[in-house]
Amino acid sequence: MPKSVTHAPIPKIEILKKGHQWEVHWDYQEGPASQILFKRDDYLRGYIDGVLDTLKIDPKHVCCASGTTGTVKRLDQEKAEQLHTALNQLLIPLVEAEHERLERNAALPHVRINSATA
């Protein structure tokens, strides 16, 4: 059984200023709880596409946009901050909840007994 991780592998979500324009980058961090991002990929991709449409971000500014990684370039500051906020509200709670679920499940008596005998 893999060693328990004491903290959730929170995705890195960055907003960067490049000259007069802004960029938003996000990337998952390796860990058992991050697997939820891959399992829920269709949902996350649809949500992120909806956010990009709502913010009226031109598709040619989107280099990549999935639930695990993404880069959106040539944004104004307001749109970059709105996208950053939306990603934080979506990805971080999802990974934190999965981490908590995995921790609770690992503490169940039958799981501890099985891992001790393995």
C-alpha positions as CSV (number, residue, x, y, z in Angstrom):
1,M,0.0,0.0,0.0
2,P,1.4,3.5,-0.9
3,K,2.6,5.6,2.0
4,S,0.1,8.1,3.3
5,V,0.5,11.7,2.2
6,T,0.0,14.2,4.9
7,H,-1.2,17.0,2.6
8,A,-3.3,17.3,-0.5
9,P,-1.4,17.7,-3.8
10,I,-2.9,21.1,-4.6
11,P,-2.7,22.0,-8.3
12,K,-0.5,25.0,-9.1
13,I,-2.5,27.8,-10.6
14,E,-0.4,30.8,-11.5
15,I,-1.2,34.2,-13.1
16,L,1.8,35.9,-14.8
17,K,2.3,39.3,-16.3
18,K,4.0,39.2,-19.7
19,G,4.6,42.8,-20.9
20,H,1.1,44.4,-21.2
21,Q,-0.7,41.1,-21.2
22,W,-1.4,38.3,-18.7
23,E,-1.2,34.5,-18.7
24,V,-2.8,31.9,-16.6
25,H,-1.1,28.5,-16.1
26,W,-2.3,25.5,-14.1
27,D,-0.8,22.1,-13.5
28,Y,-1.7,19.2,-11.3
29,Q,0.7,17.9,-8.6
30,E,1.5,14.2,-8.4
31,G,-0.3,12.4,-5.6
32,P,-3.1,9.9,-5.1
33,A,-5.7,12.6,-4.6
34,S,-4.8,14.1,-8.0
35,Q,-6.2,11.1,-9.7
36,I,-9.6,12.7,-9.3
37,L,-8.7,15.3,-11.9
38,F,-8.1,12.5,-14.4
39,K,-11.3,10.6,-13.4
40,R,-13.4,13.7,-13.8
41,D,-11.7,14.9,-16.9
42,D,-14.9,15.2,-19.0
43,Y,-16.7,17.3,-16.4
44,L,-13.7,19.5,-15.7
45,R,-13.1,20.1,-19.4
46,G,-16.7,21.1,-19.9
47,Y,-16.6,23.4,-16.9
48,I,-13.4,25.1,-18.0
49,D,-14.7,25.5,-21.6
50,G,-17.8,27.1,-20.1
51,V,-15.7,29.5,-18.0
52,L,-13.6,30.4,-21.1
53,D,-16.8,31.1,-23.1
54,T,-18.4,33.1,-20.3
55,L,-15.3,35.3,-20.0
56,K,-15.3,35.7,-23.8
57,I,-11.7,34.4,-24.1
58,D,-10.8,34.0,-27.7
59,P,-10.0,30.3,-28.4
60,K,-6.7,31.3,-30.2
61,H,-5.5,32.5,-26.8
62,V,-6.0,29.0,-25.3
63,C,-2.9,26.9,-25.7
64,C,-4.2,24.0,-23.6
65,A,-7.2,23.8,-21.2
66,S,-8.0,20.6,-19.4
67,G,-8.7,19.6,-15.8
68,T,-5.1,18.7,-15.2
69,T,-3.1,21.3,-17.1
70,G,-3.6,24.5,-19.0
71,T,-2.2,27.7,-20.4
72,V,-4.2,30.7,-21.6
73,K,-2.2,33.6,-22.9
74,R,-2.7,37.2,-24.1
75,L,-5.4,38.1,-21.5
76,D,-6.1,41.5,-19.9
77,Q,-5.7,41.6,-16.2
78,E,-9.4,41.4,-15.3
79,K,-10.0,38.2,-17.4
80,A,-6.8,36.6,-16.1
81,E,-7.9,37.2,-12.5
82,Q,-11.4,35.9,-13.2
83,L,-10.0,32.8,-14.8
84,H,-7.5,32.3,-11.9
85,T,-10.4,32.6,-9.4
86,A,-12.6,30.2,-11.3
87,L,-9.8,27.6,-11.5
88,N,-9.0,27.9,-7.8
89,Q,-12.7,27.4,-6.9
90,L,-12.9,24.3,-9.1
91,L,-9.7,22.4,-8.8
92,I,-8.5,23.0,-5.3
93,P,-11.6,21.9,-3.4
94,L,-11.9,18.8,-5.6
95,V,-8.4,17.6,-4.8
96,E,-8.8,18.5,-1.1
97,A,-12.0,16.6,-0.8
98,E,-10.5,13.6,-2.6
99,H,-7.5,13.7,-0.3
100,E,-9.7,13.8,2.8
101,R,-11.7,10.9,1.4
102,L,-8.6,8.8,0.8
103,E,-7.4,9.6,4.4
104,R,-10.7,8.6,5.9
105,N,-10.7,5.4,3.9
106,A,-7.1,4.5,4.9
107,A,-8.1,4.8,8.5
108,L,-10.9,2.3,8.3
109,P,-10.1,-0.8,10.5
110,H,-10.4,-3.4,7.7
111,V,-8.0,-1.4,5.5
112,R,-5.4,-1.1,8.3
113,I,-5.7,-4.9,9.0
114,N,-5.3,-5.8,5.3
115,S,-2.3,-3.5,4.8
116,A,-0.6,-4.9,7.9
117,T,-0.9,-8.5,6.7
118,A,0.2,-7.7,3.2
